Amino acid sequence: MKTLYTNARILSPGVDLPNASVLVEEGVVVQVYPPSMALPPFDEAIDCDGHCLAPGFFDIHACLPKGKDLPKSLIQMKKAGVMNCLVAIEEPDYDAVAQLCKETAAAMEKAKCYATHVFGVHLAGPYKNTDFLEVKALQQICVIRKVTFDVELPGAMDFSQKLRKEGIVPCCGGCCSDYEILEEALQNGVRDIGGFESAGLPAVLAGLGEDGYSLEFAADKAEENAPLIRFMFKTKGLDRLMMTVGAADVSFGDALKGLAAVTGLPLKDLIRTTSLNQAVSLGIHDIGRIEPGYKAEFILLDDELNVVKTF
């Protein structure tokens, strides 16, 4: 079935195209049509009413309620425009972590089209040890996609290398106090620094000074950390920045609006930090753009960046 999204302002990394249309077939973008281009045949048309059509948000650090509330939260998240996520688990006790992994795996198995798609678990917090066998055991319960840990712990470099070989993204917690260790971590496969908006000086210097690092930052704190956020966007390539939202009562759309106010950057630049960079960091290469070959995971945003609808 061919669906044509019409009368849309296409907002995609590097693209801000008003009065455009998008053809989708079997859930994949076939073609983007500027206003001057003749439209193709279609089976169904959806009028976007001039609103922004953007890739759905990707929350790689989704702190969600436990137990029966998890599936409900995933439904609410999708309504708020978060199409994909990693469930962040921050419990210090292994048994508690294992239980939350079981709950996440159950939610993934019973996933519905009207709920956020869960790619797996992000062991966050930061994770309190470098026991790779423990991560392997958790991997048997649920897919582990990312681990944020203290790179100053004994065995951290070997731990990072093993995570990489397993296809798990190793991430440095922002608490590291030694710049040389951060350099060593980069050489041993660590590519991300988490909680960058509240990181200590060594992590900030390494994150901004070392090209290899990508930065995970909470955009809902952009106003209180405005100087750092502005400097980060000026000095770091846009492809190395990943937006998250820390506060439960702040949506991705609200955070994006605040980020635009603080940085003064156009939405076509900022939108890259809401989905594409997160996907690429996890080795996922078919979401985060509105381009041929990418999944048609769309959100419709009004002028205030409120989510009007998800597709």
C-alpha positions as protocol buffer text, in pm:
chain_id: "A"
residue {
  index: 1
  type: MET
  ca { x: 0 y: 0 z: 0 }
}
residue {
  index: 2
  type: LYS
  ca { x: 128 y: 344 z: -96 }
}
residue {
  index: 3
  type: THR
  ca { x: 60 y: 631 z: 143 }
}
residue {
  index: 4
  type: LEU
  ca { x: 128 y: 992 z: 47 }
}
residue {
  index: 5
  type: TYR
  ca { x: 182 y: 1247 z: 323 }
}
residue {
  index: 6
  type: THR
  ca { x: 97 y: 1588 z: 176 }
}
residue {
  index: 7
  type: ASN
  ca { x: 113 y: 1955 z: 273 }
}
residue {
  index: 8
  type: ALA
  ca { x: 400 y: 1893 z: 515 }
}
residue {
  index: 9
  type: ARG
  ca { x: 699 y: 2092 z: 629 }
}
residue {
  index: 10
  type: ILE
  ca { x: 962 y: 1816 z: 610 }
}
residue {
  index: 11
  type: LEU
  ca { x: 1203 y: 1846 z: 900 }
}
residue {
  index: 12
  type: SER
  ca { x: 1493 y: 1603 z: 875 }
}
residue {
  index: 13
  type: PRO
  ca { x: 1868 y: 1634 z: 947 }
}
residue {
  index: 14
  type: GLY
  ca { x: 1989 y: 1912 z: 717 }
}
residue {
  index: 15
  type: VAL
  ca { x: 1646 y: 1951 z: 557 }
}
residue {
  index: 16
  type: ASP
  ca { x: 1369 y: 2205 z: 618 }
}
residue {
  index: 17
  type: LEU
  ca { x: 1132 y: 2178 z: 322 }
}
residue {
  index: 18
  type: PRO
  ca { x: 786 y: 2340 z: 336 }
}
residue {
  index: 19
  type: ASN
  ca { x: 484 y: 2242 z: 125 }
}
residue {
  index: 20
  type: ALA
  ca { x: 635 y: 1902 z: 55 }
}
residue {
  index: 21
  type: SER
  ca { x: 504 y: 1547 z: 28 }
}
residue {
  index: 22
  type: VAL
  ca { x: 643 y: 1204 z: 121 }
}
residue {
  index: 23
  type: LEU
  ca { x: 554 y: 872 z: -41 }
}
residue {
  index: 24
  type: VAL
  ca { x: 568 y: 567 z: 187 }
}
residue {
  index: 25
  type: GLU
  ca { x: 529 y: 203 z: 88 }
}
residue {
  index: 26
  type: GLU
  ca { x: 529 y: -89 z: 333 }
}
residue {
  index: 27
  type: GLY
  ca { x: 652 y: 136 z: 613 }
}
residue {
  index: 28
  type: VAL
  ca { x: 954 y: 270 z: 421 }
}
residue {
  index: 29
  type: VAL
  ca { x: 1010 y: 611 z: 261 }
}
residue {
  index: 30
  type: VAL
  ca { x: 1011 y: 583 z: -118 }
}
residue {
  index: 31
  type: GLN
  ca { x: 1052 y: 948 z: -218 }
}
residue {
  index: 32
  type: VAL
  ca { x: 1032 y: 1305 z: -88 }
}
residue {
  index: 33
  type: TYR
  ca { x: 853 y: 1549 z: -323 }
}
residue {
  index: 34
  type: PRO
  ca { x: 925 y: 1923 z: -312 }
}
residue {
  index: 35
  type: PRO
  ca { x: 631 y: 2149 z: -407 }
}
residue {
  index: 36
  type: SER
  ca { x: 754 y: 2186 z: -766 }
}
residue {
  index: 37
  type: MET
  ca { x: 754 y: 1809 z: -830 }
}
residue {
  index: 38
  type: ALA
  ca { x: 455 y: 1619 z: -970 }
}
residue {
  index: 39
  type: LEU
  ca { x: 300 y: 1380 z: -720 }
}
residue {
  index: 40
  type: PRO
  ca { x: 291 y: 1003 z: -783 }
}
residue {
  index: 41
  type: PRO
  ca { x: -4 y: 761 z: -771 }
}
residue {
  index: 42
  type: PHE
  ca { x: -106 y: 655 z: -420 }
}
residue {
  index: 43
  type: ASP
  ca { x: -361 y: 448 z: -231 }
}
residue {
  index: 44
  type: GLU
  ca { x: -411 y: 679 z: 65 }
}
residue {
  index: 45
  type: ALA
  ca { x: -334 y: 1046 z: 132 }
}
residue {
  index: 46
  type: ILE
  ca { x: -271 y: 1205 z: 472 }
}
residue {
  index: 47
  type: ASP
  ca { x: -291 y: 1586 z: 487 }
}
residue {
  index: 48
  type: CYS
  ca { x: -33 y: 1720 z: 737 }
}
residue {
  index: 49
  type: ASP
  ca { x: -201 y: 2062 z: 738 }
}
residue {
  index: 50
  type: GLY
  ca { x: 130 y: 2247 z: 704 }
}
residue {
  index: 51
  type: HIS
  ca { x: 274 y: 2100 z: 1026 }
}
residue {
  index: 52
  type: CYS
  ca { x: 632 y: 1975 z: 1064 }
}
residue {
  index: 53
  type: LEU
  ca { x: 675 y: 1612 z: 967 }
}
residue {
  index: 54
  type: ALA
  ca { x: 986 y: 1486 z: 1146 }
}
residue {
  index: 55
  type: PRO
  ca { x: 1154 y: 1156 z: 1235 }
}
residue {
  index: 56
  type: GLY
  ca { x: 1026 y: 1017 z: 1563 }
}
residue {
  index: 57
  type: PHE
  ca { x: 1233 y: 1082 z: 1874 }
}
residue {
  index: 58
  type: PHE
  ca { x: 1476 y: 816 z: 2006 }
}
residue {
  index: 59
  type: ASP
  ca { x: 1529 y: 813 z: 2384 }
}
residue {
  index: 60
  type: ILE
  ca { x: 1845 y: 615 z: 2459 }
}
residue {
  index: 61
  type: HIS
  ca { x: 1812 y: 679 z: 2833 }
}
residue {
  index: 62
  type: ALA
  ca { x: 1444 y: 622 z: 2905 }
}
residue {
  index: 63
  type: CYS
  ca { x: 1388 y: 607 z: 3282 }
}
residue {
  index: 64
  type: LEU
  ca { x: 1053 y: 428 z: 3306 }
}
residue {
  index: 65
  type: PRO
  ca { x: 832 y: 298 z: 3587 }
}
residue {
  index: 66
  type: LYS
  ca { x: 869 y: -65 z: 3692 }
}
residue {
  index: 67
  type: GLY
  ca { x: 630 y: -357 z: 3670 }
}
residue {
  index: 68
  type: LYS
  ca { x: 287 y: -325 z: 3516 }
}
residue {
  index: 69
  type: ASP
  ca { x: 336 y: 46 z: 3454 }
}
residue {
  index: 70
  type: LEU
  ca { x: 608 y: -17 z: 3194 }
}
residue {
  index: 71
  type: PRO
  ca { x: 374 y: -111 z: 2904 }
}
residue {
  index: 72
  type: LYS
  ca { x: 148 y: 184 z: 2988 }
}
residue {
  index: 73
  type: SER
  ca { x: 447 y: 418 z: 2990 }
}
residue {
  index: 74
  type: LEU
  ca { x: 555 y: 295 z: 2647 }
}
residue {
  index: 75
  type: ILE
  ca { x: 210 y: 382 z: 2512 }
}
residue {
  index: 76
  type: GLN
  ca { x: 229 y: 731 z: 2661 }
}
residue {
  index: 77
  type: MET
  ca { x: 583 y: 779 z: 2530 }
}
residue {
  index: 78
  type: LYS
  ca { x: 475 y: 712 z: 2174 }
}
residue {
  index: 79
  type: LYS
  ca { x: 191 y: 961 z: 2206 }
}
residue {
  index: 80
  type: ALA
  ca { x: 459 y: 1213 z: 2307 }
}
residue {
  index: 81
  type: GLY
  ca { x: 661 y: 1137 z: 1993 }
}
residue {
  index: 82
  type: VAL
  ca { x: 920 y: 891 z: 2125 }
}
residue {
  index: 83
  type: MET
  ca { x: 911 y: 617 z: 1864 }
}
residue {
  index: 84
  type: ASN
  ca { x: 1216 y: 422 z: 1985 }
}
residue {
  index: 85
  type: CYS
  ca { x: 1400 y: 385 z: 2313 }
}
residue {
  index: 86
  type: LEU
  ca { x: 1644 y: 201 z: 2534 }
}
residue {
  index: 87
  type: VAL
  ca { x: 1505 y: 132 z: 2881 }
}
residue {
  index: 88
  type: ALA
  ca { x: 1755 y: 274 z: 3132 }
}
residue {
  index: 89
  type: ILE
  ca { x: 1813 y: 59 z: 3442 }
}
residue {
  index: 90
  type: GLU
  ca { x: 1994 y: 227 z: 3728 }
}
residue {
  index: 91
  type: GLU
  ca { x: 1954 y: -22 z: 4016 }
}
residue {
  index: 92
  type: PRO
  ca { x: 2276 y: -108 z: 4206 }
}
residue {
  index: 93
  type: ASP
  ca { x: 2167 y: -460 z: 4302 }
}
residue {
  index: 94
  type: TYR
  ca { x: 2206 y: -743 z: 4046 }
}
residue {
  index: 95
  type: ASP
  ca { x: 1877 y: -912 z: 4137 }
}
residue {
  index: 96
  type: ALA
  ca { x: 1690 y: -584 z: 4094 }
}
residue {
  index: 97
  type: VAL
  ca { x: 1860 y: -525 z: 3758 }
}
residue {
  index: 98
  type: ALA
  ca { x: 1775 y: -879 z: 3646 }
}
residue {
  index: 99
  type: GLN
  ca { x: 1410 y: -832 z: 3742 }
}
residue {
  index: 100
  type: LEU
  ca { x: 1386 y: -509 z: 3544 }
}
residue {
  index: 101
  type: CYS
  ca { x: 1550 y: -682 z: 3248 }
}
residue {
  index: 102
  type: LYS
  ca { x: 1277 y: -950 z: 3269 }
}
residue {
  index: 103
  type: GLU
  ca { x: 1008 y: -683 z: 3273 }
}
residue {
  index: 104
  type: THR
  ca { x: 1166 y: -507 z: 2975 }
}
residue {
  index: 105
  type: ALA
  ca { x: 1195 y: -833 z: 2780 }
}
residue {
  index: 106
  type: ALA
  ca { x: 827 y: -906 z: 2850 }
}
residue {
  index: 107
  type: ALA
  ca { x: 729 y: -558 z: 2730 }
}
residue {
  index: 108
  type: MET
  ca { x: 935 y: -607 z: 2413 }
}
residue {
  index: 109
  type: GLU
  ca { x: 770 y: -942 z: 2343 }
}
residue {
  index: 110
  type: LYS
  ca { x: 419 y: -798 z: 2386 }
}
residue {
  index: 111
  type: ALA
  ca { x: 497 y: -475 z: 2199 }
}
residue {
  index: 112
  type: LYS
  ca { x: 208 y: -310 z: 2018 }
}
residue {
  index: 113
  type: CYS
  ca { x: 216 y: -76 z: 1720 }
}
residue {
  index: 114
  type: TYR
  ca { x: 75 y: 202 z: 1939 }
}
residue {
  index: 115
  type: ALA
  ca { x: 364 y: 179 z: 2189 }
}
residue {
  index: 116
  type: THR
  ca { x: 725 y: 295 z: 2171 }
}
residue {
  index: 117
  type: HIS
  ca { x: 955 y: 33 z: 2020 }
}
residue {
  index: 118
  type: VAL
  ca { x: 1213 y: -89 z: 2273 }
}
residue {
  index: 119
  type: PHE
  ca { x: 1551 y: -181 z: 2124 }
}
residue {
  index: 120
  type: GLY
  ca { x: 1678 y: -316 z: 2457 }
}
residue {
  index: 121
  type: VAL
  ca { x: 1833 y: -209 z: 2786 }
}
residue {
  index: 122
  type: HIS
  ca { x: 2078 y: 66 z: 2877 }
}
residue {
  index: 123
  type: LEU
  ca { x: 2258 y: -30 z: 3199 }
}
residue {
  index: 124
  type: ALA
  ca { x: 2305 y: 320 z: 3333 }
}
residue {
  index: 125
  type: GLY
  ca { x: 2360 y: 490 z: 3663 }
}
residue {
  index: 126
  type: PRO
  ca { x: 2662 y: 452 z: 3603 }
}
residue {
  index: 127
  type: TYR
  ca { x: 2693 y: 74 z: 3626 }
}
residue {
  index: 128
  type: LYS
  ca { x: 2886 y: -9 z: 3943 }
}
residue {
  index: 129
  type: ASN
  ca { x: 3128 y: -279 z: 3832 }
}
residue {
  index: 130
  type: THR
  ca { x: 3321 y: -418 z: 3537 }
}
residue {
  index: 131
  type: ASP
  ca { x: 3208 y: -781 z: 3560 }
}
residue {
  index: 132
  type: PHE
  ca { x: 3155 y: -878 z: 3199 }
}
residue {
  index: 133
  type: LEU
  ca { x: 3013 y: -1219 z: 3294 }
}
residue {
  index: 134
  type: GLU
  ca { x: 2738 y: -1037 z: 3483 }
}
residue {
  index: 135
  type: VAL
  ca { x: 2649 y: -840 z: 3171 }
}
residue {
  index: 136
  type: LYS
  ca { x: 2651 y: -1164 z: 2971 }
}
residue {
  index: 137
  type: ALA
  ca { x: 2410 y: -1317 z: 3222 }
}
residue {
  index: 138
  type: LEU
  ca { x: 2179 y: -1017 z: 3189 }
}
residue {
  index: 139
  type: GLN
  ca { x: 2208 y: -1044 z: 2812 }
}
residue {
  index: 140
  type: GLN
  ca { x: 2045 y: -1387 z: 2840 }
}
residue {
  index: 141
  type: ILE
  ca { x: 1741 y: -1218 z: 2995 }
}
residue {
  index: 142
  type: CYS
  ca { x: 1710 y: -913 z: 2771 }
}
residue {
  index: 143
  type: VAL
  ca { x: 1906 y: -747 z: 2494 }
}
residue {
  index: 144
  type: ILE
  ca { x: 2171 y: -516 z: 2645 }
}
residue {
  index: 145
  type: ARG
  ca { x: 2256 y: -239 z: 2397 }
}
residue {
  index: 146
  type: LYS
  ca { x: 2453 y: 8 z: 2608 }
}
residue {
  index: 147
  type: VAL
  ca { x: 2642 y: 17 z: 2941 }
}
residue {
  index: 148
  type: THR
  ca { x: 2738 y: 340 z: 3116 }
}
residue {
  index: 149
  type: PHE
  ca { x: 3009 y: 268 z: 3372 }
}
residue {
  index: 150
  type: ASP
  ca { x: 3290 y: 426 z: 3571 }
}
residue {
  index: 151
  type: VAL
  ca { x: 3600 y: 402 z: 3352 }
}
residue {
  index: 152
  type: GLU
  ca { x: 3821 y: 455 z: 3659 }
}
residue {
  index: 153
  type: LEU
  ca { x: 3724 y: 115 z: 3801 }
}
residue {
  index: 154
  type: PRO
  ca { x: 3981 y: -169 z: 3790 }
}
residue {
  index: 155
  type: GLY
  ca { x: 3947 y: -368 z: 3468 }
}
residue {
  index: 156
  type: ALA
  ca { x: 3748 y: -95 z: 3295 }
}
residue {
  index: 157
  type: MET
  ca { x: 3950 y: -99 z: 2973 }
}
residue {
  index: 158
  type: ASP
  ca { x: 3924 y: -475 z: 2928 }
}
residue {
  index: 159
  type: PHE
  ca { x: 3553 y: -449 z: 3013 }
}
residue {
  index: 160
  type: SER
  ca { x: 3505 y: -188 z: 2741 }
}
residue {
  index: 161
  type: GLN
  ca { x: 3678 y: -401 z: 2479 }
}
residue {
  index: 162
  type: LYS
  ca { x: 3463 y: -703 z: 2567 }
}
residue {
  index: 163
  type: LEU
  ca { x: 3145 y: -496 z: 2546 }
}
residue {
  index: 164
  type: ARG
  ca { x: 3244 y: -374 z: 2199 }
}
residue {
  index: 165
  type: LYS
  ca { x: 3312 y: -730 z: 2080 }
}
residue {
  index: 166
  type: GLU
  ca { x: 2967 y: -828 z: 2206 }
}
residue {
  index: 167
  type: GLY
  ca { x: 2808 y: -541 z: 2009 }
}
residue {
  index: 168
  type: ILE
  ca { x: 2727 y: -342 z: 2324 }
}
residue {
  index: 169
  type: VAL
  ca { x: 2808 y: 31 z: 2334 }
}
residue {
  index: 170
  type: PRO
  ca { x: 3037 y: 122 z: 2627 }
}
residue {
  index: 171
  type: CYS
  ca { x: 2968 y: 467 z: 2771 }
}
residue {
  index: 172
  type: CYS
  ca { x: 3171 y: 665 z: 3024 }
}
residue {
  index: 173
  type: GLY
  ca { x: 2984 y: 813 z: 3319 }
}
residue {
  index: 174
  type: GLY
  ca { x: 3047 y: 1186 z: 3348 }
}
residue {
  index: 175
  type: CYS
  ca { x: 3199 y: 1145 z: 3696 }
}
residue {
  index: 176
  type: CYS
  ca { x: 3549 y: 1050 z: 3570 }
}
residue {
  index: 177
  type: SER
  ca { x: 3809 y: 1279 z: 3728 }
}
residue {
  index: 178
  type: ASP
  ca { x: 4116 y: 1186 z: 3522 }
}
residue {
  index: 179
  type: TYR
  ca { x: 4165 y: 1319 z: 3170 }
}
residue {
  index: 180
  type: GLU
  ca { x: 4434 y: 1060 z: 3086 }
}
residue {
  index: 181
  type: ILE
  ca { x: 4198 y: 777 z: 3178 }
}
residue {
  index: 182
  type: LEU
  ca { x: 3937 y: 926 z: 2948 }
}
residue {
  index: 183
  type: GLU
  ca { x: 4195 y: 928 z: 2668 }
}
residue {
  index: 184
  type: GLU
  ca { x: 4276 y: 565 z: 2744 }
}
residue {
  index: 185
  type: ALA
  ca { x: 3906 y: 477 z: 2750 }
}
residue {
  index: 186
  type: LEU
  ca { x: 3864 y: 626 z: 2403 }
}
residue {
  index: 187
  type: GLN
  ca { x: 4147 y: 406 z: 2277 }
}
residue {
  index: 188
  type: ASN
  ca { x: 3975 y: 102 z: 2428 }
}
residue {
  index: 189
  type: GLY
  ca { x: 3640 y: 142 z: 2260 }
}
residue {
  index: 190
  type: VAL
  ca { x: 3447 y: 391 z: 2474 }
}
residue {
  index: 191
  type: ARG
  ca { x: 3280 y: 641 z: 2242 }
}
residue {
  index: 192
  type: ASP
  ca { x: 3009 y: 806 z: 2453 }
}
residue {
  index: 193
  type: ILE
  ca { x: 3007 y: 1025 z: 2763 }
}
residue {
  index: 194
  type: GLY
  ca { x: 2680 y: 1022 z: 2954 }
}
residue {
  index: 195
  type: GLY
  ca { x: 2520 y: 1299 z: 3158 }
}
residue {
  index: 196
  type: PHE
  ca { x: 2742 y: 1555 z: 2990 }
}
residue {
  index: 197
  type: GLU
  ca { x: 2544 y: 1856 z: 3109 }
}
residue {
  index: 198
  type: SER
  ca { x: 2647 y: 1775 z: 3469 }
}
residue {
  index: 199
  type: ALA
  ca { x: 2987 y: 1613 z: 3403 }
}
residue {
  index: 200
  type: GLY
  ca { x: 3303 y: 1710 z: 3587 }
}
residue {
  index: 201
  type: LEU
  ca { x: 3574 y: 1922 z: 3426 }
}
residue {
  index: 202
  type: PRO
  ca { x: 3795 y: 1633 z: 3300 }
}
residue {
  index: 203
  type: ALA
  ca { x: 3498 y: 1472 z: 3125 }
}
residue {
  index: 204
  type: VAL
  ca { x: 3391 y: 1805 z: 2978 }
}
residue {
  index: 205
  type: LEU
  ca { x: 3742 y: 1874 z: 2846 }
}
residue {
  index: 206
  type: ALA
  ca { x: 3775 y: 1523 z: 2703 }
}
residue {
  index: 207
  type: GLY
  ca { x: 3427 y: 1532 z: 2553 }
}
residue {
  index: 208
  type: LEU
  ca { x: 3487 y: 1862 z: 2378 }
}
residue {
  index: 209
  type: GLY
  ca { x: 3855 y: 1808 z: 2300 }
}
residue {
  index: 210
  type: GLU
  ca { x: 3860 y: 1448 z: 2177 }
}
residue {
  index: 211
  type: ASP
  ca { x: 3694 y: 1405 z: 1838 }
}
residue {
  index: 212
  type: GLY
  ca { x: 3606 y: 1041 z: 1903 }
}
residue {
  index: 213
  type: TYR
  ca { x: 3361 y: 1109 z: 2184 }
}
residue {
  index: 214
  type: SER
  ca { x: 2987 y: 1150 z: 2141 }
}
residue {
  index: 215
  type: LEU
  ca { x: 2799 y: 1333 z: 2415 }
}
residue {
  index: 216
  type: GLU
  ca { x: 2470 y: 1231 z: 2574 }
}
residue {
  index: 217
  type: PHE
  ca { x: 2307 y: 1536 z: 2735 }
}
residue {
  index: 218
  type: ALA
  ca { x: 1973 y: 1618 z: 2898 }
}
residue {
  index: 219
  type: ALA
  ca { x: 1817 y: 1893 z: 2687 }
}
residue {
  index: 220
  type: ASP
  ca { x: 1557 y: 1975 z: 2952 }
}
residue {
  index: 221
  type: LYS
  ca { x: 1848 y: 2124 z: 3151 }
}
residue {
  index: 222
  type: ALA
  ca { x: 1966 y: 2339 z: 2860 }
}
residue {
  index: 223
  type: GLU
  ca { x: 1856 y: 2669 z: 3015 }
}
residue {
  index: 224
  type: GLU
  ca { x: 2035 y: 2614 z: 3348 }
}
residue {
  index: 225
  type: ASN
  ca { x: 2345 y: 2493 z: 3162 }
}
residue {
  index: 226
  type: ALA
  ca { x: 2315 y: 2740 z: 2876 }
}
residue {
  index: 227
  type: PRO
  ca { x: 2686 y: 2845 z: 2849 }
}
residue {
  index: 228
  type: LEU
  ca { x: 2805 y: 2483 z: 2835 }
}
residue {
  index: 229
  type: ILE
  ca { x: 2531 y: 2380 z: 2592 }
}
residue {
  index: 230
  type: ARG
  ca { x: 2607 y: 2670 z: 2356 }
}
residue {
  index: 231
  type: PHE
  ca { x: 2981 y: 2600 z: 2371 }
}
residue {
  index: 232
  type: MET
  ca { x: 2918 y: 2230 z: 2314 }
}
residue {
  index: 233
  type: PHE
  ca { x: 2719 y: 2298 z: 1998 }
}
residue {
  index: 234
  type: LYS
  ca { x: 2983 y: 2542 z: 1872 }
}
residue {
  index: 235
  type: THR
  ca { x: 3280 y: 2312 z: 1927 }
}
residue {
  index: 236
  type: LYS
  ca { x: 3137 y: 1963 z: 1876 }
}
residue {
  index: 237
  type: GLY
  ca { x: 3013 y: 1829 z: 1545 }
}
residue {
  index: 238
  type: LEU
  ca { x: 2636 y: 1791 z: 1528 }
}
residue {
  index: 239
  type: ASP
  ca { x: 2679 y: 1421 z: 1453 }
}
residue {
  index: 240
  type: ARG
  ca { x: 2835 y: 1370 z: 1799 }
}
residue {
  index: 241
  type: LEU
  ca { x: 2549 y: 1503 z: 2014 }
}
residue {
  index: 242
  type: MET
  ca { x: 2262 y: 1293 z: 2152 }
}
residue {
  index: 243
  type: MET
  ca { x: 1972 y: 1459 z: 2327 }
}
residue {
  index: 244
  type: THR
  ca { x: 1794 y: 1296 z: 2622 }
}
residue {
  index: 245
  type: VAL
  ca { x: 1533 y: 1421 z: 2867 }
}
residue {
  index: 246
  type: GLY
  ca { x: 1590 y: 1383 z: 3240 }
}
residue {
  index: 247
  type: ALA
  ca { x: 1268 y: 1514 z: 3394 }
}
residue {
  index: 248
  type: ALA
  ca { x: 961 y: 1292 z: 3379 }
}
residue {
  index: 249
  type: ASP
  ca { x: 729 y: 1589 z: 3326 }
}
residue {
  index: 250
  type: VAL
  ca { x: 921 y: 1732 z: 3026 }
}
residue {
  index: 251
  type: SER
  ca { x: 856 y: 1598 z: 2676 }
}
residue {
  index: 252
  type: PHE
  ca { x: 1111 y: 1567 z: 2397 }
}
residue {
  index: 253
  type: GLY
  ca { x: 921 y: 1837 z: 2210 }
}
residue {
  index: 254
  type: ASP
  ca { x: 945 y: 2075 z: 2507 }
}
residue {
  index: 255
  type: ALA
  ca { x: 1315 y: 2000 z: 2548 }
}
residue {
  index: 256
  type: LEU
  ca { x: 1378 y: 2056 z: 2176 }
}
residue {
  index: 257
  type: LYS
  ca { x: 1201 y: 2391 z: 2196 }
}
residue {
  index: 258
  type: GLY
  ca { x: 1417 y: 2495 z: 2492 }
}
residue {
  index: 259
  type: LEU
  ca { x: 1731 y: 2377 z: 2315 }
}
residue {
  index: 260
  type: ALA
  ca { x: 1644 y: 2588 z: 2010 }
}
residue {
  index: 261
  type: ALA
  ca { x: 1597 y: 2893 z: 2234 }
}
residue {
  index: 262
  type: VAL
  ca { x: 1933 y: 2841 z: 2408 }
}
residue {
  index: 263
  type: THR
  ca { x: 2143 y: 2763 z: 2101 }
}
residue {
  index: 264
  type: GLY
  ca { x: 1969 y: 2975 z: 1838 }
}
residue {
  index: 265
  type: LEU
  ca { x: 2027 y: 2693 z: 1588 }
}
residue {
  index: 266
  type: PRO
  ca { x: 1773 y: 2597 z: 1321 }
}
residue {
  index: 267
  type: LEU
  ca { x: 1556 y: 2293 z: 1378 }
}
residue {
  index: 268
  type: LYS
  ca { x: 1704 y: 2115 z: 1075 }
}
residue {
  index: 269
  type: ASP
  ca { x: 2033 y: 2102 z: 1268 }
}
residue {
  index: 270
  type: LEU
  ca { x: 1891 y: 2025 z: 1612 }
}
residue {
  index: 271
  type: ILE
  ca { x: 1664 y: 1747 z: 1487 }
}
residue {
  index: 272
  type: ARG
  ca { x: 1973 y: 1536 z: 1419 }
}
residue {
  index: 273
  type: THR
  ca { x: 2035 y: 1514 z: 1793 }
}
residue {
  index: 274
  type: THR
  ca { x: 1688 y: 1372 z: 1868 }
}
residue {
  index: 275
  type: SER
  ca { x: 1703 y: 1044 z: 1676 }
}
residue {
  index: 276
  type: LEU
  ca { x: 1959 y: 994 z: 1398 }
}
residue {
  index: 277
  type: ASN
  ca { x: 2271 y: 1020 z: 1615 }
}
residue {
  index: 278
  type: GLN
  ca { x: 2126 y: 784 z: 1875 }
}
residue {
  index: 279
  type: ALA
  ca { x: 2045 y: 526 z: 1609 }
}
residue {
  index: 280
  type: VAL
  ca { x: 2387 y: 549 z: 1443 }
}
residue {
  index: 281
  type: SER
  ca { x: 2563 y: 514 z: 1780 }
}
residue {
  index: 282
  type: LEU
  ca { x: 2386 y: 180 z: 1824 }
}
residue {
  index: 283
  type: GLY
  ca { x: 2463 y: 62 z: 1471 }
}
residue {
  index: 284
  type: ILE
  ca { x: 2107 y: 121 z: 1344 }
}
residue {
  index: 285
  type: HIS
  ca { x: 2110 y: 284 z: 1002 }
}
residue {
  index: 286
  type: ASP
  ca { x: 1750 y: 301 z: 880 }
}
residue {
  index: 287
  type: ILE
  ca { x: 1584 y: 543 z: 1122 }
}
residue {
  index: 288
  type: GLY
  ca { x: 1628 y: 913 z: 1201 }
}
residue {
  index: 289
  type: ARG
  ca { x: 1586 y: 1064 z: 852 }
}
residue {
  index: 290
  type: ILE
  ca { x: 1301 y: 1125 z: 611 }
}
residue {
  index: 291
  type: GLU
  ca { x: 1478 y: 993 z: 305 }
}
residue {
  index: 292
  type: PRO
  ca { x: 1433 y: 700 z: 65 }
}
residue {
  index: 293
  type: GLY
  ca { x: 1514 y: 371 z: 236 }
}
residue {
  index: 294
  type: TYR
  ca { x: 1450 y: 493 z: 591 }
}
residue {
  index: 295
  type: LYS
  ca { x: 1164 y: 368 z: 806 }
}
residue {
  index: 296
  type: ALA
  ca { x: 857 y: 589 z: 801 }
}
residue {
  index: 297
  type: GLU
  ca { x: 849 y: 656 z: 1174 }
}
residue {
  index: 298
  type: PHE
  ca { x: 704 y: 1006 z: 1165 }
}
residue {
  index: 299
  type: ILE
  ca { x: 581 y: 1259 z: 1416 }
}
residue {
  index: 300
  type: LEU
  ca { x: 377 y: 1568 z: 1334 }
}
residue {
  index: 301
  type: LEU
  ca { x: 477 y: 1882 z: 1526 }
}
residue {
  index: 302
  type: ASP
  ca { x: 294 y: 2214 z: 1546 }
}
residue {
  index: 303
  type: ASP
  ca { x: 465 y: 2554 z: 1555 }
}
residue {
  index: 304
  type: GLU
  ca { x: 526 y: 2517 z: 1931 }
}
residue {
  index: 305
  type: LEU
  ca { x: 684 y: 2171 z: 1872 }
}
residue {
  index: 306
  type: ASN
  ca { x: 394 y: 1995 z: 2039 }
}
residue {
  index: 307
  type: VAL
  ca { x: 331 y: 1647 z: 1902 }
}
residue {
  index: 308
  type: VAL
  ca { x: 5 y: 1657 z: 1706 }
}
residue {
  index: 309
  type: LYS
  ca { x: 16 y: 1298 z: 1584 }
}
residue {
  index: 310
  type: THR
  ca { x: 245 y: 1000 z: 1539 }
}
residue {
  index: 311
  type: PHE
  ca { x: 254 y: 762 z: 1241 }
}
